[in-house]
Amino acid sequence: MKMPTQEGRKRYRPNGIYKGPFTNDESFWEVCTCLPECPDPCQGQCGCQACATAYEDSLYFEGLNGTRF
C-alpha cells in the first residue's frame, strides 16, 4: 500500500486514507497522494486515487438524492 502524503493526511484525517461511506473492507480503502498544489476539493485529476474515488462516490450519492456533498 502506498503511503499518504502530508497533504493527504490533512484532507482525509487522521491517516490520509479515504475509506468510503459504507465499507470497512481495507481492499476498498484508497490512500491520498495529493500535494499542496492540488485543487481543493480534488477530483483525482492529479492522479490521487483517494480523491477520484471520493468524487465518484459523491456523484453517485448526488444522483440518488439530488444533493451534493
CHARMM internal coordinates of N, CA and C (Angstrom, degrees):
IC EDIT
DIST 1 N 1 CA 1.4450
DIST 1 CA 1 C 1.5280
ANGL 1 N 1 CA 1 C 108.54
DIST 1 C 2 N 1.3281
ANGL 1 CA 1 C 2 N 115.73
DIHE 1 N 1 CA 1 C 2 N 138.26
DIST 2 N 2 CA 1.4608
ANGL 1 C 2 N 2 CA 120.84
DIHE 1 CA 1 C 2 N 2 CA 176.30
DIST 2 CA 2 C 1.5241
ANGL 2 N 2 CA 2 C 109.86
DIHE 1 C 2 N 2 CA 2 C -65.77
DIST 2 C 3 N 1.3138
ANGL 2 CA 2 C 3 N 114.97
DIHE 2 N 2 CA 2 C 3 N 160.57
DIST 3 N 3 CA 1.4609
ANGL 2 C 3 N 3 CA 120.65
DIHE 2 CA 2 C 3 N 3 CA 175.86
DIST 3 CA 3 C 1.5332
ANGL 3 N 3 CA 3 C 108.30
DIHE 2 C 3 N 3 CA 3 C -97.46
DIST 3 C 4 N 1.3327
ANGL 3 CA 3 C 4 N 117.65
DIHE 3 N 3 CA 3 C 4 N 138.23
DIST 4 N 4 CA 1.4559
ANGL 3 C 4 N 4 CA 119.41
DIHE 3 CA 3 C 4 N 4 CA 177.52
DIST 4 CA 4 C 1.5256
ANGL 4 N 4 CA 4 C 110.85
DIHE 3 C 4 N 4 CA 4 C -70.04
DIST 4 C 5 N 1.3124
ANGL 4 CA 4 C 5 N 115.18
DIHE 4 N 4 CA 4 C 5 N 149.65
DIST 5 N 5 CA 1.4620
ANGL 4 C 5 N 5 CA 120.50
DIHE 4 CA 4 C 5 N 5 CA 175.83
DIST 5 CA 5 C 1.5257
ANGL 5 N 5 CA 5 C 109.11
DIHE 4 C 5 N 5 CA 5 C -79.09
DIST 5 C 6 N 1.3115
ANGL 5 CA 5 C 6 N 116.02
DIHE 5 N 5 CA 5 C 6 N 169.27
DIST 6 N 6 CA 1.4682
ANGL 5 C 6 N 6 CA 120.73
DIHE 5 CA 5 C 6 N 6 CA 176.68
DIST 6 CA 6 C 1.5286
ANGL 6 N 6 CA 6 C 109.80
DIHE 5 C 6 N 6 CA 6 C -59.96
DIST 6 C 7 N 1.3294
ANGL 6 CA 6 C 7 N 116.44
DIHE 6 N 6 CA 6 C 7 N -42.17
DIST 7 N 7 CA 1.4641
ANGL 6 C 7 N 7 CA 121.22
DIHE 6 CA 6 C 7 N 7 CA 177.60
DIST 7 CA 7 C 1.5278
ANGL 7 N 7 CA 7 C 110.32
DIHE 6 C 7 N 7 CA 7 C -63.92
DIST 7 C 8 N 1.3243
ANGL 7 CA 7 C 8 N 116.50
DIHE 7 N 7 CA 7 C 8 N -38.94
DIST 8 N 8 CA 1.4576
ANGL 7 C 8 N 8 CA 120.44
DIHE 7 CA 7 C 8 N 8 CA 177.80
DIST 8 CA 8 C 1.5146
ANGL 8 N 8 CA 8 C 112.30
DIHE 7 C 8 N 8 CA 8 C -61.05
DIST 8 C 9 N 1.3201
ANGL 8 CA 8 C 9 N 116.60
DIHE 8 N 8 CA 8 C 9 N -36.97
DIST 9 N 9 CA 1.4719
ANGL 8 C 9 N 9 CA 120.56
DIHE 8 CA 8 C 9 N 9 CA 177.64
DIST 9 CA 9 C 1.5212
ANGL 9 N 9 CA 9 C 111.39
DIHE 8 C 9 N 9 CA 9 C -66.76
DIST 9 C 10 N 1.3285
ANGL 9 CA 9 C 10 N 117.32
DIHE 9 N 9 CA 9 C 10 N -29.03
DIST 10 N 10 CA 1.4665
ANGL 9 C 10 N 10 CA 120.86
DIHE 9 CA 9 C 10 N 10 CA 176.85
DIST 10 CA 10 C 1.5290
ANGL 10 N 10 CA 10 C 110.76
DIHE 9 C 10 N 10 CA 10 C -73.36
DIST 10 C 11 N 1.3228
ANGL 10 CA 10 C 11 N 115.30
DIHE 10 N 10 CA 10 C 11 N -37.96
DIST 11 N 11 CA 1.4674
ANGL 10 C 11 N 11 CA 119.56
DIHE 10 CA 10 C 11 N 11 CA -175.31
DIST 11 CA 11 C 1.5249
ANGL 11 N 11 CA 11 C 113.08
DIHE 10 C 11 N 11 CA 11 C -78.45
DIST 11 C 12 N 1.3127
ANGL 11 CA 11 C 12 N 116.23
DIHE 11 N 11 CA 11 C 12 N -33.77
DIST 12 N 12 CA 1.4756
ANGL 11 C 12 N 12 CA 120.84
DIHE 11 CA 11 C 12 N 12 CA 179.64
DIST 12 CA 12 C 1.5195
ANGL 12 N 12 CA 12 C 107.74
DIHE 11 C 12 N 12 CA 12 C -127.25
DIST 12 C 13 N 1.3076
ANGL 12 CA 12 C 13 N 114.78
DIHE 12 N 12 CA 12 C 13 N 82.35
DIST 13 N 13 CA 1.4631
ANGL 12 C 13 N 13 CA 121.20
DIHE 12 CA 12 C 13 N 13 CA -177.38
DIST 13 CA 13 C 1.5135
ANGL 13 N 13 CA 13 C 111.04
DIHE 12 C 13 N 13 CA 13 C -73.42
DIST 13 C 14 N 1.3089
ANGL 13 CA 13 C 14 N 118.80
DIHE 13 N 13 CA 13 C 14 N 147.42
DIST 14 N 14 CA 1.4587
ANGL 13 C 14 N 14 CA 128.74
DIHE 13 CA 13 C 14 N 14 CA 3.11
DIST 14 CA 14 C 1.5247
ANGL 14 N 14 CA 14 C 113.63
DIHE 13 C 14 N 14 CA 14 C -95.27
DIST 14 C 15 N 1.3391
ANGL 14 CA 14 C 15 N 117.83
DIHE 14 N 14 CA 14 C 15 N -10.41
DIST 15 N 15 CA 1.4677
ANGL 14 C 15 N 15 CA 118.80
DIHE 14 CA 14 C 15 N 15 CA -168.50
DIST 15 CA 15 C 1.5221
ANGL 15 N 15 CA 15 C 115.18
DIHE 14 C 15 N 15 CA 15 C -118.32
DIST 15 C 16 N 1.3246
ANGL 15 CA 15 C 16 N 118.85
DIHE 15 N 15 CA 15 C 16 N 4.60
DIST 16 N 16 CA 1.4594
ANGL 15 C 16 N 16 CA 121.04
DIHE 15 CA 15 C 16 N 16 CA 177.33
DIST 16 CA 16 C 1.5139
ANGL 16 N 16 CA 16 C 114.71
DIHE 15 C 16 N 16 CA 16 C 79.24
DIST 16 C 17 N 1.3335
ANGL 16 CA 16 C 17 N 116.45
DIHE 16 N 16 CA 16 C 17 N 21.11
DIST 17 N 17 CA 1.4646
ANGL 16 C 17 N 17 CA 120.61
DIHE 16 CA 16 C 17 N 17 CA -178.11
DIST 17 CA 17 C 1.5224
ANGL 17 N 17 CA 17 C 110.13
DIHE 16 C 17 N 17 CA 17 C -119.28
DIST 17 C 18 N 1.3277
ANGL 17 CA 17 C 18 N 116.22
DIHE 17 N 17 CA 17 C 18 N 126.51
DIST 18 N 18 CA 1.4654
ANGL 17 C 18 N 18 CA 121.54
DIHE 17 CA 17 C 18 N 18 CA 173.45
DIST 18 CA 18 C 1.5144
ANGL 18 N 18 CA 18 C 107.44
DIHE 17 C 18 N 18 CA 18 C -86.55
DIST 18 C 19 N 1.3301
ANGL 18 CA 18 C 19 N 115.33
DIHE 18 N 18 CA 18 C 19 N 121.57
DIST 19 N 19 CA 1.4605
ANGL 18 C 19 N 19 CA 120.45
DIHE 18 CA 18 C 19 N 19 CA -175.13
DIST 19 CA 19 C 1.5172
ANGL 19 N 19 CA 19 C 113.38
DIHE 18 C 19 N 19 CA 19 C -104.06
DIST 19 C 20 N 1.2981
ANGL 19 CA 19 C 20 N 118.07
DIHE 19 N 19 CA 19 C 20 N -8.23
DIST 20 N 20 CA 1.4510
ANGL 19 C 20 N 20 CA 120.63
DIHE 19 CA 19 C 20 N 20 CA -179.60
DIST 20 CA 20 C 1.5134
ANGL 20 N 20 CA 20 C 110.78
DIHE 19 C 20 N 20 CA 20 C 78.34
DIST 20 C 21 N 1.3235
ANGL 20 CA 20 C 21 N 116.05
DIHE 20 N 20 CA 20 C 21 N 163.14
DIST 21 N 21 CA 1.4592
ANGL 20 C 21 N 21 CA 119.70
DIHE 20 CA 20 C 21 N 21 CA -174.04
DIST 21 CA 21 C 1.5221
ANGL 21 N 21 CA 21 C 115.80
DIHE 20 C 21 N 21 CA 21 C -78.54
DIST 21 C 22 N 1.3126
ANGL 21 CA 21 C 22 N 118.49
DIHE 21 N 21 CA 21 C 22 N -21.84
DIST 22 N 22 CA 1.4594
ANGL 21 C 22 N 22 CA 118.84
DIHE 21 CA 21 C 22 N 22 CA -171.19
DIST 22 CA 22 C 1.5188
ANGL 22 N 22 CA 22 C 115.27
DIHE 21 C 22 N 22 CA 22 C -129.71
DIST 22 C 23 N 1.3187
ANGL 22 CA 22 C 23 N 118.98
DIHE 22 N 22 CA 22 C 23 N 18.76
DIST 23 N 23 CA 1.4584
ANGL 22 C 23 N 23 CA 117.44
DIHE 22 CA 22 C 23 N 23 CA -175.96
DIST 23 CA 23 C 1.5186
ANGL 23 N 23 CA 23 C 112.49
DIHE 22 C 23 N 23 CA 23 C -135.16
DIST 23 C 24 N 1.3074
ANGL 23 CA 23 C 24 N 115.11
DIHE 23 N 23 CA 23 C 24 N 140.36
DIST 24 N 24 CA 1.4552
ANGL 23 C 24 N 24 CA 122.28
DIHE 23 CA 23 C 24 N 24 CA 170.35
DIST 24 CA 24 C 1.5156
ANGL 24 N 24 CA 24 C 109.87
DIHE 23 C 24 N 24 CA 24 C -109.91
DIST 24 C 25 N 1.3195
ANGL 24 CA 24 C 25 N 116.41
DIHE 24 N 24 CA 24 C 25 N 6.26
DIST 25 N 25 CA 1.4541
ANGL 24 C 25 N 25 CA 122.47
DIHE 24 CA 24 C 25 N 25 CA -178.66
DIST 25 CA 25 C 1.5326
ANGL 25 N 25 CA 25 C 109.22
DIHE 24 C 25 N 25 CA 25 C -80.68
DIST 25 C 26 N 1.3275
ANGL 25 CA 25 C 26 N 116.96
DIHE 25 N 25 CA 25 C 26 N 114.55
DIST 26 N 26 CA 1.4580
ANGL 25 C 26 N 26 CA 121.24
DIHE 25 CA 25 C 26 N 26 CA -175.53
DIST 26 CA 26 C 1.5199
ANGL 26 N 26 CA 26 C 113.57
DIHE 25 C 26 N 26 CA 26 C -59.76
DIST 26 C 27 N 1.3023
ANGL 26 CA 26 C 27 N 118.27
DIHE 26 N 26 CA 26 C 27 N -21.57
DIST 27 N 27 CA 1.4652
ANGL 26 C 27 N 27 CA 119.81
DIHE 26 CA 26 C 27 N 27 CA -179.85
DIST 27 CA 27 C 1.5309
ANGL 27 N 27 CA 27 C 111.72
DIHE 26 C 27 N 27 CA 27 C -68.18
DIST 27 C 28 N 1.3310
ANGL 27 CA 27 C 28 N 118.22
DIHE 27 N 27 CA 27 C 28 N -15.38
DIST 28 N 28 CA 1.4594
ANGL 27 C 28 N 28 CA 122.06
DIHE 27 CA 27 C 28 N 28 CA 178.48
DIST 28 CA 28 C 1.5250
ANGL 28 N 28 CA 28 C 112.71
DIHE 27 C 28 N 28 CA 28 C -100.27
DIST 28 C 29 N 1.3238
ANGL 28 CA 28 C 29 N 118.41
DIHE 28 N 28 CA 28 C 29 N -5.29
DIST 29 N 29 CA 1.4548
ANGL 28 C 29 N 29 CA 121.91
DIHE 28 CA 28 C 29 N 29 CA -179.02
DIST 29 CA 29 C 1.5188
ANGL 29 N 29 CA 29 C 110.09
DIHE 28 C 29 N 29 CA 29 C -74.66
DIST 29 C 30 N 1.3245
ANGL 29 CA 29 C 30 N 116.62
DIHE 29 N 29 CA 29 C 30 N 145.06
DIST 30 N 30 CA 1.4598
ANGL 29 C 30 N 30 CA 121.91
DIHE 29 CA 29 C 30 N 30 CA 179.77
DIST 30 CA 30 C 1.5253
ANGL 30 N 30 CA 30 C 110.01
DIHE 29 C 30 N 30 CA 30 C -125.60
DIST 30 C 31 N 1.3179
ANGL 30 CA 30 C 31 N 116.53
DIHE 30 N 30 CA 30 C 31 N 139.95
DIST 31 N 31 CA 1.4613
ANGL 30 C 31 N 31 CA 123.28
DIHE 30 CA 30 C 31 N 31 CA -179.17
DIST 31 CA 31 C 1.5275
ANGL 31 N 31 CA 31 C 109.47
DIHE 30 C 31 N 31 CA 31 C -91.41
DIST 31 C 32 N 1.3308
ANGL 31 CA 31 C 32 N 116.37
DIHE 31 N 31 CA 31 C 32 N 133.72
DIST 32 N 32 CA 1.4599
ANGL 31 C 32 N 32 CA 121.08
DIHE 31 CA 31 C 32 N 32 CA 178.69
DIST 32 CA 32 C 1.5244
ANGL 32 N 32 CA 32 C 109.85
DIHE 31 C 32 N 32 CA 32 C -83.42
DIST 32 C 33 N 1.3244
ANGL 32 CA 32 C 33 N 115.23
DIHE 32 N 32 CA 32 C 33 N 122.71
DIST 33 N 33 CA 1.4650
ANGL 32 C 33 N 33 CA 121.59
DIHE 32 CA 32 C 33 N 33 CA -179.50
DIST 33 CA 33 C 1.5302
ANGL 33 N 33 CA 33 C 111.55
DIHE 32 C 33 N 33 CA 33 C -113.21
DIST 33 C 34 N 1.3266
ANGL 33 CA 33 C 34 N 116.95
DIHE 33 N 33 CA 33 C 34 N 21.56
DIST 34 N 34 CA 1.4668
ANGL 33 C 34 N 34 CA 121.32
DIHE 33 CA 33 C 34 N 34 CA -179.54
DIST 34 CA 34 C 1.5234
ANGL 34 N 34 CA 34 C 111.31
DIHE 33 C 34 N 34 CA 34 C -64.51
DIST 34 C 35 N 1.3227
ANGL 34 CA 34 C 35 N 113.74
DIHE 34 N 34 CA 34 C 35 N 154.60
DIST 35 N 35 CA 1.4597
ANGL 34 C 35 N 35 CA 123.23
DIHE 34 CA 34 C 35 N 35 CA 174.04
DIST 35 CA 35 C 1.5313
ANGL 35 N 35 CA 35 C 107.85
DIHE 34 C 35 N 35 CA 35 C -112.74
DIST 35 C 36 N 1.3166
ANGL 35 CA 35 C 36 N 118.62
DIHE 35 N 35 CA 35 C 36 N 164.72
DIST 36 N 36 CA 1.4670
ANGL 35 C 36 N 36 CA 119.94
DIHE 35 CA 35 C 36 N 36 CA -179.90
DIST 36 CA 36 C 1.5332
ANGL 36 N 36 CA 36 C 113.35
DIHE 35 C 36 N 36 CA 36 C -57.25
DIST 36 C 37 N 1.3368
ANGL 36 CA 36 C 37 N 117.54
DIHE 36 N 36 CA 36 C 37 N -24.97
DIST 37 N 37 CA 1.4642
ANGL 36 C 37 N 37 CA 120.97
DIHE 36 CA 36 C 37 N 37 CA -179.52
DIST 37 CA 37 C 1.5276
ANGL 37 N 37 CA 37 C 113.09
DIHE 36 C 37 N 37 CA 37 C -75.58
DIST 37 C 38 N 1.2977
ANGL 37 CA 37 C 38 N 118.31
DIHE 37 N 37 CA 37 C 38 N -13.17
DIST 38 N 38 CA 1.4650
ANGL 37 C 38 N 38 CA 121.94
DIHE 37 CA 37 C 38 N 38 CA -178.34
DIST 38 CA 38 C 1.5223
ANGL 38 N 38 CA 38 C 110.32
DIHE 37 C 38 N 38 CA 38 C -67.19
DIST 38 C 39 N 1.3283
ANGL 38 CA 38 C 39 N 116.62
DIHE 38 N 38 CA 38 C 39 N 145.99
DIST 39 N 39 CA 1.4663
ANGL 38 C 39 N 39 CA 119.00
DIHE 38 CA 38 C 39 N 39 CA 177.40
DIST 39 CA 39 C 1.5290
ANGL 39 N 39 CA 39 C 110.33
DIHE 38 C 39 N 39 CA 39 C -64.30
DIST 39 C 40 N 1.3137
ANGL 39 CA 39 C 40 N 114.88
DIHE 39 N 39 CA 39 C 40 N 155.47
DIST 40 N 40 CA 1.4591
ANGL 39 C 40 N 40 CA 119.96
DIHE 39 CA 39 C 40 N 40 CA 177.58
DIST 40 CA 40 C 1.5118
ANGL 40 N 40 CA 40 C 107.86
DIHE 39 C 40 N 40 CA 40 C -128.85
DIST 40 C 41 N 1.3077
ANGL 40 CA 40 C 41 N 120.51
DIHE 40 N 40 CA 40 C 41 N 110.65
DIST 41 N 41 CA 1.4558
ANGL 40 C 41 N 41 CA 125.17
DIHE 40 CA 40 C 41 N 41 CA 7.56
DIST 41 CA 41 C 1.5201
ANGL 41 N 41 CA 41 C 112.00
DIHE 40 C 41 N 41 CA 41 C -81.36
DIST 41 C 42 N 1.2928
ANGL 41 CA 41 C 42 N 114.67
DIHE 41 N 41 CA 41 C 42 N 146.66
DIST 42 N 42 CA 1.4643
ANGL 41 C 42 N 42 CA 122.45
DIHE 41 CA 41 C 42 N 42 CA 177.08
DIST 42 CA 42 C 1.5258
ANGL 42 N 42 CA 42 C 108.39
DIHE 41 C 42 N 42 CA 42 C -88.31
DIST 42 C 43 N 1.3185
ANGL 42 CA 42 C 43 N 115.92
DIHE 42 N 42 CA 42 C 43 N 141.66
DIST 43 N 43 CA 1.4672
ANGL 42 C 43 N 43 CA 120.56
DIHE 42 CA 42 C 43 N 43 CA 177.93
DIST 43 CA 43 C 1.5224
ANGL 43 N 43 CA 43 C 111.04
DIHE 42 C 43 N 43 CA 43 C -108.31
DIST 43 C 44 N 1.3174
ANGL 43 CA 43 C 44 N 116.01
DIHE 43 N 43 CA 43 C 44 N 13.43
DIST 44 N 44 CA 1.4522
ANGL 43 C 44 N 44 CA 120.24
DIHE 43 CA 43 C 44 N 44 CA 179.07
DIST 44 CA 44 C 1.5102
ANGL 44 N 44 CA 44 C 114.35
DIHE 43 C 44 N 44 CA 44 C 92.89
DIST 44 C 45 N 1.3270
ANGL 44 CA 44 C 45 N 118.02
DIHE 44 N 44 CA 44 C 45 N 3.84
DIST 45 N 45 CA 1.4585
ANGL 44 C 45 N 45 CA 120.56
DIHE 44 CA 44 C 45 N 45 CA -177.90
DIST 45 CA 45 C 1.5254
ANGL 45 N 45 CA 45 C 112.69
DIHE 44 C 45 N 45 CA 45 C -66.44
DIST 45 C 46 N 1.3211
ANGL 45 CA 45 C 46 N 117.38
DIHE 45 N 45 CA 45 C 46 N -15.26
DIST 46 N 46 CA 1.4659
ANGL 45 C 46 N 46 CA 121.33
DIHE 45 CA 45 C 46 N 46 CA 177.89
DIST 46 CA 46 C 1.5253
ANGL 46 N 46 CA 46 C 111.84
DIHE 45 C 46 N 46 CA 46 C -86.86
DIST 46 C 47 N 1.3248
ANGL 46 CA 46 C 47 N 116.22
DIHE 46 N 46 CA 46 C 47 N -3.41
DIST 47 N 47 CA 1.4604
ANGL 46 C 47 N 47 CA 120.38
DIHE 46 CA 46 C 47 N 47 CA -178.17
DIST 47 CA 47 C 1.5194
ANGL 47 N 47 CA 47 C 113.31
DIHE 46 C 47 N 47 CA 47 C 101.87
DIST 47 C 48 N 1.3124
ANGL 47 CA 47 C 48 N 117.45
DIHE 47 N 47 CA 47 C 48 N -0.16
DIST 48 N 48 CA 1.4652
ANGL 47 C 48 N 48 CA 121.92
DIHE 47 CA 47 C 48 N 48 CA -179.84
DIST 48 CA 48 C 1.5281
ANGL 48 N 48 CA 48 C 110.10
DIHE 47 C 48 N 48 CA 48 C -76.10
DIST 48 C 49 N 1.3173
ANGL 48 CA 48 C 49 N 116.38
DIHE 48 N 48 CA 48 C 49 N 115.17
DIST 49 N 49 CA 1.4566
ANGL 48 C 49 N 49 CA 120.65
DIHE 48 CA 48 C 49 N 49 CA -177.85
DIST 49 CA 49 C 1.5307
ANGL 49 N 49 CA 49 C 111.95
DIHE 48 C 49 N 49 CA 49 C -71.16
DIST 49 C 50 N 1.3413
ANGL 49 CA 49 C 50 N 117.76
DIHE 49 N 49 CA 49 C 50 N -30.50
DIST 50 N 50 CA 1.4689
ANGL 49 C 50 N 50 CA 120.44
DIHE 49 CA 49 C 50 N 50 CA 178.10
DIST 50 CA 50 C 1.5219
ANGL 50 N 50 CA 50 C 110.26
DIHE 49 C 50 N 50 CA 50 C -62.61
DIST 50 C 51 N 1.3206
ANGL 50 CA 50 C 51 N 116.58
DIHE 50 N 50 CA 50 C 51 N -46.75
DIST 51 N 51 CA 1.4621
ANGL 50 C 51 N 51 CA 120.41
DIHE 50 CA 50 C 51 N 51 CA -178.97
DIST 51 CA 51 C 1.5300
ANGL 51 N 51 CA 51 C 111.60
DIHE 50 C 51 N 51 CA 51 C -69.20
DIST 51 C 52 N 1.3175
ANGL 51 CA 51 C 52 N 117.01
DIHE 51 N 51 CA 51 C 52 N -38.03
DIST 52 N 52 CA 1.4670
ANGL 51 C 52 N 52 CA 120.15
DIHE 51 CA 51 C 52 N 52 CA 177.35
DIST 52 CA 52 C 1.5263
ANGL 52 N 52 CA 52 C 110.28
DIHE 51 C 52 N 52 CA 52 C -62.16
DIST 52 C 53 N 1.3217
ANGL 52 CA 52 C 53 N 117.00
DIHE 52 N 52 CA 52 C 53 N -42.86
DIST 53 N 53 CA 1.4630
ANGL 52 C 53 N 53 CA 121.02
DIHE 52 CA 52 C 53 N 53 CA 179.54
DIST 53 CA 53 C 1.5163
ANGL 53 N 53 CA 53 C 111.19
DIHE 52 C 53 N 53 CA 53 C -67.58
DIST 53 C 54 N 1.3327
ANGL 53 CA 53 C 54 N 117.20
DIHE 53 N 53 CA 53 C 54 N -42.42
DIST 54 N 54 CA 1.4675
ANGL 53 C 54 N 54 CA 120.77
DIHE 53 CA 53 C 54 N 54 CA 177.98
DIST 54 CA 54 C 1.5250
ANGL 54 N 54 CA 54 C 110.59
DIHE 53 C 54 N 54 CA 54 C -61.26
DIST 54 C 55 N 1.3323
ANGL 54 CA 54 C 55 N 116.86
DIHE 54 N 54 CA 54 C 55 N -41.30
DIST 55 N 55 CA 1.4566
ANGL 54 C 55 N 55 CA 121.04
DIHE 54 CA 54 C 55 N 55 CA 178.49
DIST 55 CA 55 C 1.5327
ANGL 55 N 55 CA 55 C 110.95
DIHE 54 C 55 N 55 CA 55 C -64.56
DIST 55 C 56 N 1.3187
ANGL 55 CA 55 C 56 N 116.96
DIHE 55 N 55 CA 55 C 56 N -45.09
DIST 56 N 56 CA 1.4671
ANGL 55 C 56 N 56 CA 120.57
DIHE 55 CA 55 C 56 N 56 CA 177.40
DIST 56 CA 56 C 1.5262
ANGL 56 N 56 CA 56 C 111.07
DIHE 55 C 56 N 56 CA 56 C -60.75
DIST 56 C 57 N 1.3241
ANGL 56 CA 56 C 57 N 116.85
DIHE 56 N 56 CA 56 C 57 N -40.54
DIST 57 N 57 CA 1.4674
ANGL 56 C 57 N 57 CA 120.29
DIHE 56 CA 56 C 57 N 57 CA 177.57
DIST 57 CA 57 C 1.5200
ANGL 57 N 57 CA 57 C 110.69
DIHE 56 C 57 N 57 CA 57 C -62.93
DIST 57 C 58 N 1.3589
ANGL 57 CA 57 C 58 N 116.88
DIHE 57 N 57 CA 57 C 58 N -41.67
DIST 58 N 58 CA 1.4644
ANGL 57 C 58 N 58 CA 119.11
DIHE 57 CA 57 C 58 N 58 CA -179.77
DIST 58 CA 58 C 1.5267
ANGL 58 N 58 CA 58 C 111.02
DIHE 57 C 58 N 58 CA 58 C -65.21
DIST 58 C 59 N 1.3349
ANGL 58 CA 58 C 59 N 117.44
DIHE 58 N 58 CA 58 C 59 N -37.45
DIST 59 N 59 CA 1.4676
ANGL 58 C 59 N 59 CA 119.86
DIHE 58 CA 58 C 59 N 59 CA 176.54
DIST 59 CA 59 C 1.5243
ANGL 59 N 59 CA 59 C 111.20
DIHE 58 C 59 N 59 CA 59 C -64.16
DIST 59 C 60 N 1.3062
ANGL 59 CA 59 C 60 N 116.55
DIHE 59 N 59 CA 59 C 60 N -39.87
DIST 60 N 60 CA 1.4649
ANGL 59 C 60 N 60 CA 121.11
DIHE 59 CA 59 C 60 N 60 CA 178.65
DIST 60 CA 60 C 1.5277
ANGL 60 N 60 CA 60 C 110.21
DIHE 59 C 60 N 60 CA 60 C -61.20
DIST 60 C 61 N 1.3311
ANGL 60 CA 60 C 61 N 116.27
DIHE 60 N 60 CA 60 C 61 N -48.89
DIST 61 N 61 CA 1.4642
ANGL 60 C 61 N 61 CA 119.29
DIHE 60 CA 60 C 61 N 61 CA -177.70
DIST 61 CA 61 C 1.5098
ANGL 61 N 61 CA 61 C 112.09
DIHE 60 C 61 N 61 CA 61 C -71.03
DIST 61 C 62 N 1.3269
ANGL 61 CA 61 C 62 N 117.04
DIHE 61 N 61 CA 61 C 62 N -30.85
DIST 62 N 62 CA 1.4636
ANGL 61 C 62 N 62 CA 119.77
DIHE 61 CA 61 C 62 N 62 CA 175.55
DIST 62 CA 62 C 1.5225
ANGL 62 N 62 CA 62 C 109.69
DIHE 61 C 62 N 62 CA 62 C -62.78
DIST 62 C 63 N 1.3290
ANGL 62 CA 62 C 63 N 115.93
DIHE 62 N 62 CA 62 C 63 N -40.13
DIST 63 N 63 CA 1.4576
ANGL 62 C 63 N 63 CA 120.30
DIHE 62 CA 62 C 63 N 63 CA 178.50
DIST 63 CA 63 C 1.5252
ANGL 63 N 63 CA 63 C 112.55
DIHE 62 C 63 N 63 CA 63 C -66.95
DIST 63 C 64 N 1.3110
ANGL 63 CA 63 C 64 N 116.88
DIHE 63 N 63 CA 63 C 64 N -30.74
DIST 64 N 64 CA 1.4664
ANGL 63 C 64 N 64 CA 120.37
DIHE 63 CA 63 C 64 N 64 CA 179.64
DIST 64 CA 64 C 1.5132
ANGL 64 N 64 CA 64 C 113.45
DIHE 63 C 64 N 64 CA 64 C -72.45
DIST 64 C 65 N 1.3326
ANGL 64 CA 64 C 65 N 116.23
DIHE 64 N 64 CA 64 C 65 N -41.84
DIST 65 N 65 CA 1.4655
ANGL 64 C 65 N 65 CA 117.26
DIHE 64 CA 64 C 65 N 65 CA -174.14
DIST 65 CA 65 C 1.5261
ANGL 65 N 65 CA 65 C 113.91
DIHE 64 C 65 N 65 CA 65 C -124.80
DIST 65 C 66 N 1.3230
ANGL 65 CA 65 C 66 N 118.68
DIHE 65 N 65 CA 65 C 66 N 3.36
DIST 66 N 66 CA 1.4459
ANGL 65 C 66 N 66 CA 121.37
DIHE 65 CA 65 C 66 N 66 CA 174.18
DIST 66 CA 66 C 1.5227
ANGL 66 N 66 CA 66 C 114.96
DIHE 65 C 66 N 66 CA 66 C 75.17
DIST 66 C 67 N 1.3358
ANGL 66 CA 66 C 67 N 117.80
DIHE 66 N 66 CA 66 C 67 N 8.49
DIST 67 N 67 CA 1.4651
ANGL 66 C 67 N 67 CA 120.36
DIHE 66 CA 66 C 67 N 67 CA 176.84
DIST 67 CA 67 C 1.5086
ANGL 67 N 67 CA 67 C 109.31
DIHE 66 C 67 N 67 CA 67 C -116.93
DIST 67 C 68 N 1.3079
ANGL 67 CA 67 C 68 N 115.28
DIHE 67 N 67 CA 67 C 68 N 158.32
DIST 68 N 68 CA 1.4643
ANGL 67 C 68 N 68 CA 119.95
DIHE 67 CA 67 C 68 N 68 CA -177.68
DIST 68 CA 68 C 1.5167
ANGL 68 N 68 CA 68 C 109.15
DIHE 67 C 68 N 68 CA 68 C -112.32
DIST 68 C 69 N 1.3141
ANGL 68 CA 68 C 69 N 114.97
DIHE 68 N 68 CA 68 C 69 N 140.55
DIST 69 N 69 CA 1.4665
ANGL 68 C 69 N 69 CA 120.54
DIHE 68 CA 68 C 69 N 69 CA 178.68
DIST 69 CA 69 C 1.5024
ANGL 69 N 69 CA 69 C 110.47
DIHE 68 C 69 N 69 CA 69 C -78.09
END
COOR INIT
IC SEED 1 N 1 CA 1 C
IC BUILD
